Amino acid sequence: MSAPNSSEGKTAAVKDVSIVDAGQGTAAGDAIGSGVEGGILDQFKGYVARVRSGDMGVLPAVAGFIVLAILFTFANQYFFTERNFANFLTQAAPIVMLAMAVIFVILLGEVDLSAGVTSGVAMSIFVVLSDPGGLHLNWILALIIAIITGIAIGTFIGFFVARVGIPSFVVTLGLLLGLPGLQLLIIGAGGLYRIQEPEVIAIQNSNLAPWQGWVMILVMLVISFVTAIVDRRRRARAGVPNRTIALLWIRLAVILVIGGVVVEYLNQERGGAFLSISGVPIVVPITLAILWLGTFLLDRTRFGGYLYAIGGNAEAARRAGIKVTGVKWTAFIICSTLAVIAGLFSASKVGSVDAAFGSLTVLPAIAAAVVGGVSLFGGRGRLIHGAVGALVLAVIANGLGLLNLSGGVNLLVTGGVLILAATVDAVSRVRAGGSLIRR
């Protein structure tokens, strides 16, 4: 599904939140991303002006992704094949999901270093409960218990960060060090549980029927159109100017063209002589659906506006009547819950869970958010930015792997890209008139 439309950056969101009076919203206050007057040329000039002022958003990540894809296509004949493209998408899905998870707390200017091990503990509980040699619970019930585990861990973090006032770095670092011990007790030393449920394995290893891929595109178009029309009506009722309707048709055309090309490409046969494989991987529509829901939450709910406002200036948000404690608490719960979904994707891809599962995933997820243009200073970024950043890191790993380069080269390149992205974020913040000092 396409991400809901909103204004570039979230400066407008912070401004809109300031008019909410102690929890009583107005129609204008709820219309996050209120649009800009003028035609397409005015929109383009406005975008160029924002880029020149330092608000580049996801542009560097998109440019990097395109450049890397072109380089690897010329460097290896197998990079741009149907089989590798499908493998690339399934390879990227867990990091995309985990990047979206940590963005909810990064937007607050906080960090969750325990998201990876949270997914490890939750998936350990899932495999132990559903294992045929153990309790052998129904896999759906076991997954619900795993998600509840994620919620409980997020609640624990939120309590100490939001209520007690301990820095999120300290709390989540403690869990990063401690939760692997709990995971070891659950799995057992040297233990490994294989995923037995065909439905879970299918998430990362099966595909939609070719016609279902086209239905997915149709659903994306319909949801994007309906969402945009509802937004325009809300803004009109609130007396807020709308963007030109031509932008909606352009967005729908982009979804149709890019989505159609991807679906058609993935619908090509890629299984070989003895196995027929085609279609969009099942994990793709699941990821897009969660991306859309998360973006809707950030762009179209009061909670999302509060989140950006707190990330921009927590003290000003508190004085405006926003319940900072509750918003922070909720953000950590959402982060841990989505981390469990990321763990489910990884377990489906690998086909097993061991005592070290998830321990090395959180730093790449945070890196993906930064590479995508999410500000570590808080208050700026969107979920789609983290998704694009994750795709950049995935294309690096995929392309270097095809070139048979060592894992050390992969780490060096990824680290260099992260430092470059962080530098761009810092420089753009200063150019936009901001500060590198947290308020």
C-alpha positions in Angstrom: 0.0 0.0 0.0 1.2 3.5 -0.7 2.1 5.7 2.2 -0.5 8.3 3.0 0.2 11.8 1.7 1.6 14.5 4.0 3.7 17.6 3.7 7.4 17.3 3.2 9.2 17.0 6.5 7.1 17.4 9.6 7.6 21.1 10.4 3.9 21.7 9.5 2.9 18.9 11.9 4.6 20.5 14.8 3.0 23.8 14.0 -0.4 22.2 13.7 0.0 20.4 17.1 0.6 23.8 18.8 -3.0 24.8 18.1 -4.4 21.7 20.0 -5.7 23.0 23.3 -4.9 20.6 26.1 -6.2 17.5 24.3 -9.1 19.2 22.5 -8.3 19.0 18.8 -9.8 21.0 16.0 -10.4 20.1 12.4 -7.4 22.2 11.4 -5.3 20.7 14.1 -6.0 17.2 12.9 -5.3 18.0 9.3 -1.6 17.2 9.5 0.2 18.0 6.3 -2.1 20.8 5.3 -0.8 21.4 1.8 0.7 24.3 0.0 -1.2 26.7 -2.4 -0.1 26.9 -6.0 0.3 24.7 -9.0 2.8 22.0 -9.9 5.5 24.5 -10.8 5.0 26.2 -7.4 5.3 22.9 -5.7 8.5 22.1 -7.5 10.0 25.4 -6.7 9.0 25.0 -3.1 10.7 21.5 -3.0 13.9 22.9 -4.6 13.9 25.7 -2.0 13.6 23.2 0.8 16.4 21.1 -0.5 18.7 24.1 -0.9 17.9 25.1 2.7 19.0 21.7 3.9 15.7 19.8 4.2 16.6 17.0 1.7 14.6 14.2 3.4 14.9 10.9 1.7 16.4 12.3 -1.5 20.1 11.3 -0.7 19.0 7.7 0.1 16.9 7.4 -3.1 19.9 8.7 -5.2 22.2 6.4 -3.4 20.0 3.4 -4.0 19.7 4.2 -7.7 23.5 4.7 -8.1 24.3 1.5 -6.2 21.7 -0.5 -8.2 23.2 0.7 -11.5 26.8 0.0 -10.4 26.0 -3.6 -9.2 24.0 -4.2 -12.4 27.1 -3.5 -14.5 29.4 -5.3 -12.1 27.5 -8.6 -11.9 25.2 -10.2 -14.5 23.1 -11.8 -11.9 22.2 -8.7 -9.9 19.3 -7.6 -11.9 17.7 -10.9 -12.5 14.2 -11.9 -11.4 15.5 -14.4 -8.9 17.9 -12.1 -7.2 15.4 -9.2 -7.2 12.9 -11.4 -5.3 15.7 -12.6 -3.0 16.7 -8.9 -2.4 13.1 -8.0 -1.3 12.9 -10.9 1.2 16.4 -10.2 2.4 15.5 -6.5 3.1 12.1 -7.2 4.7 13.3 -7.8 8.3 15.5 -4.8 8.4 12.8 -2.7 6.8 10.4 -3.7 9.6 12.9 -3.2 12.4 13.9 0.2 11.0 10.3 1.3 11.0 10.1 0.1 14.6 13.0 2.1 15.9 11.8 5.2 14.0 8.9 5.6 16.5 11.4 6.3 19.3 14.0 8.0 17.2 11.4 10.7 16.3 11.3 11.4 20.0 15.0 11.9 20.1 15.3 8.6 22.0 16.8 5.2 21.1 16.0 1.6 21.6 19.1 -0.6 21.5 17.1 -3.6 22.7 14.7 -4.0 19.7 16.7 -6.8 18.2 17.0 -8.9 21.3 13.3 -8.2 22.0 12.5 -9.9 18.7 14.9 -12.7 19.8 13.2 -13.4 23.1 9.7 -13.2 21.5 10.6 -15.6 18.8 12.3 -17.9 21.3 9.0 -18.1 23.2 7.1 -18.6 19.9 9.2 -21.6 18.8 9.3 -23.3 22.3 5.5 -23.0 22.7 4.7 -24.2 19.2 7.3 -26.9 18.9 5.7 -30.4 18.3 8.1 -31.9 20.9 7.0 -29.4 23.6 3.7 -27.8 24.4 2.7 -27.8 20.7 0.4 -24.8 21.0 -1.4 -23.6 17.9 1.0 -21.3 16.1 -1.4 -18.4 16.1 -1.8 -18.6 19.8 2.0 -18.9 20.2 2.5 -15.8 18.0 0.0 -13.8 20.0 1.9 -14.7 23.2 5.1 -13.6 21.5 3.6 -10.3 20.5 2.3 -9.8 24.1 5.9 -10.4 25.2 7.0 -7.6 22.9 4.3 -5.3 24.3 5.4 -6.2 27.9 9.1 -5.3 27.1 8.0 -2.1 25.5 5.9 -1.2 28.5 8.9 -2.0 30.8 11.1 0.4 28.7 8.5 3.1 28.6 8.0 3.0 32.3 11.6 3.6 33.1 12.2 6.2 30.4 8.9 8.1 30.5 8.0 7.8 34.2 11.2 7.3 36.1 13.3 9.5 33.8 16.2 7.2 33.0 17.8 7.9 29.6 16.6 5.4 27.0 20.1 4.6 26.0 20.8 3.3 29.5 17.6 1.3 29.9 17.7 -0.3 26.5 21.5 -1.0 26.8 20.7 -2.9 30.0 18.1 -5.0 28.1 20.5 -5.4 25.2 22.9 -7.0 27.7 20.4 -8.8 29.8 17.7 -10.2 27.5 20.1 -12.6 25.7 20.5 -14.3 29.0 16.7 -14.8 29.2 16.7 -16.0 25.6 19.5 -18.5 26.5 17.4 -19.8 29.4 14.4 -20.3 27.1 16.2 -21.9 24.2 19.0 -23.7 26.1 22.7 -23.6 25.6 23.5 -24.6 22.0 19.8 -25.1 21.4 18.1 -24.5 18.0 14.5 -24.8 17.1 13.3 -25.2 13.5 10.2 -23.4 12.4 7.6 -26.1 11.8 4.6 -24.1 10.7 4.2 -24.0 6.9 2.2 -20.7 7.2 5.2 -19.0 9.0 7.7 -20.4 6.5 5.5 -19.2 3.6 5.9 -15.5 4.7 9.4 -15.3 3.3 9.6 -18.3 1.1 6.3 -18.3 -0.9 4.8 -16.0 -3.4 1.5 -14.5 -4.4 -0.2 -15.8 -7.6 0.6 -13.6 -10.5 -3.0 -12.2 -10.6 -2.8 -11.4 -6.8 0.1 -9.1 -7.5 -2.1 -7.0 -9.8 -4.8 -7.0 -7.1 -2.2 -5.6 -4.7 -1.5 -2.7 -7.1 -5.2 -2.1 -7.5 -5.7 -2.0 -3.7 -2.8 0.5 -3.4 -4.3 2.8 -6.0 -7.8 2.7 -4.4 -6.5 3.3 -0.8 -4.2 6.1 -2.0 -7.0 7.8 -3.9 -9.6 7.5 -1.1 -7.1 8.7 1.5 -6.2 11.7 -0.6 -9.8 12.6 -1.3 -10.7 12.3 2.4 -7.7 14.5 3.3 -8.8 17.2 0.8 -12.3 17.3 2.2 -11.1 17.6 5.8 -8.7 20.4 4.8 -11.5 22.2 2.9 -13.8 22.0 5.9 -11.1 23.3 8.2 -10.3 26.2 5.8 -6.8 24.9 5.1 -5.5 25.2 1.5 -5.2 22.1 -0.5 -2.4 21.2 -2.9 -3.3 21.0 -6.6 -5.2 17.9 -7.5 -2.7 17.2 -10.3 -0.3 16.0 -7.6 -2.7 13.2 -6.7 -2.9 12.0 -10.3 0.9 12.1 -10.6 1.2 10.0 -7.4 -1.3 7.5 -8.7 0.5 7.3 -12.0 3.8 6.7 -10.2 2.3 3.9 -8.1 0.8 2.3 -11.2 4.0 2.6 -13.3 6.6 1.6 -10.7 4.3 -1.0 -9.0 3.2 -2.4 -12.4 6.8 -2.8 -13.6 7.8 -4.5 -10.3 4.9 -6.9 -10.3 5.3 -7.8 -14.0 9.0 -8.4 -13.4 8.4 -10.6 -10.4 5.7 -12.5 -12.3 8.3 -13.8 -14.7 9.4 -17.4 -14.2 12.5 -17.7 -12.0 12.5 -21.2 -10.7 14.5 -23.1 -13.3 14.0 -26.3 -15.2 12.5 -28.4 -12.4 10.7 -25.9 -10.2 8.2 -23.2 -11.2 8.5 -20.0 -9.1 6.9 -16.7 -9.9 4.9 -13.9 -8.3 5.5 -11.2 -5.6 6.9 -12.6 -2.3 4.2 -12.8 0.3 6.2 -10.7 2.7 6.0 -7.6 0.4 2.2 -6.9 0.8 2.5 -7.6 4.5 5.3 -5.0 4.9 3.5 -2.5 2.7 0.3 -2.9 4.8 2.2 -2.3 8.1 4.1 0.7 6.5 0.8 2.2 5.5 -0.8 1.7 8.9 2.2 3.2 10.7 2.3 6.1 8.3 -1.4 6.7 8.9 -0.8 6.7 12.6 2.0 9.3 12.3 0.4 11.5 9.7 -3.3 11.4 10.5 -3.7 11.0 14.3 -3.2 13.3 17.2 -0.7 10.8 18.6 1.5 11.2 15.5 1.4 15.0 15.7 2.3 14.8 19.4 5.2 12.5 18.6 6.8 15.0 16.2 6.1 17.9 18.5 7.9 16.2 21.4 10.8 15.3 19.2 11.1 18.9 18.1 11.0 20.4 21.6 9.7 18.2 24.5 9.5 21.1 27.0 7.4 23.3 24.5 5.2 20.3 23.9 4.6 19.8 27.6 3.8 23.4 28.1 1.3 23.1 25.2 -0.6 20.5 27.2 0.7 17.4 25.5 1.0 14.4 27.8 4.6 13.6 27.0 4.8 10.6 29.4 2.0 8.8 27.7 3.2 9.5 24.2 6.7 8.3 25.0 5.4 5.2 26.7 3.2 4.3 23.7 6.1 4.9 21.2 8.3 2.3 23.0 5.4 -0.2 23.1 4.9 0.2 19.3 8.6 -0.2 18.7 8.9 -3.4 20.6 5.7 -4.8 19.0 7.0 -4.1 15.5 10.3 -5.6 16.5 8.5 -8.9 17.1 7.1 -8.8 13.6 10.6 -8.1 12.3 11.7 -11.2 14.2 9.0 -13.2 12.6 10.2 -12.2 9.2 13.8 -13.2 10.1 12.7 -16.5 11.5 10.7 -17.3 8.4 13.6 -16.5 6.2 16.2 -18.5 8.2 13.8 -21.3 9.2 15.1 -21.6 12.7 15.6 -19.7 16.0 18.7 -20.2 18.3 20.0 -18.5 21.4 21.7 -15.7 19.5 18.7 -14.9 17.3 18.2 -11.1 16.8 21.3 -10.0 18.8 23.0 -8.3 15.8 20.0 -6.7 14.1 19.3 -3.4 15.9 22.3 -1.4 14.9 21.7 -2.0 11.1 18.1 -1.0 11.7 19.1 2.3 13.4 21.6 2.8 10.6 18.9 2.3 8.0 16.8 5.0 9.6 19.6 7.4 9.6 20.6 6.6 6.0 17.0 7.1 5.0 17.0 10.7 6.3 15.5 10.3 9.8 17.1 12.8 12.2 18.7 11.3 15.3 18.0 14.7 16.9 14.3 13.8 16.8 11.2 15.5 15.3 12.0 14.8 11.6 11.6 11.8 9.4 9.0 9.3 8.2 8.6 5.5 8.1 9.2 5.4 4.4 12.5 7.1 5.0 13.6 4.1 7.1 12.3 1.7 4.5 14.3 3.3 1.8 17.4 3.4 4.1 17.0 -0.3 4.7 16.8 -1.0 1.0 20.1 0.9 0.6 21.8 -1.3 3.1 20.2 -4.4 1.6 21.4 -3.5 -1.9 24.9 -3.1 -0.5 24.9 -6.5 1.2 23.3 -8.2 -1.8 25.5 -6.6 -4.4 28.8 -7.2 -2.5 27.7 -10.7 -1.8 27.3 -11.4 -5.5 30.8 -9.9 -6.1 32.1 -12.5 -3.6 33.6 -9.8 -1.4 34.2 -10.5 2.2 31.9 -9.6 5.0 34.6 -7.1 6.2 34.2 -5.1 3.1 30.4 -5.1 3.6 30.8 -3.7 7.1 33.3 -1.1 6.0 31.0 0.2 3.2 27.9 0.1 5.5 29.8 2.1 8.2 31.0 4.6 5.6 27.5 5.1 4.3 26.1 5.6 7.8 28.7 8.2 8.7 28.0 10.0 5.4 24.3 10.0 6.1 24.8 11.3 9.7 27.0 14.1 8.3 24.3 15.0 5.8 21.7 15.1 8.6 23.9 17.3 10.8 24.8 19.7 8.0 21.3 20.0 6.7 20.0 20.7 10.2 22.5 23.6 10.6 21.7 24.9 7.2 18.0 24.9 8.0 18.7 27.0 11.1 18.6 24.3 13.6 21.2 23.3 16.2 23.2 20.2 17.0 22.5 20.6 20.7 19.5 18.8 22.0 17.1 21.0 23.9 
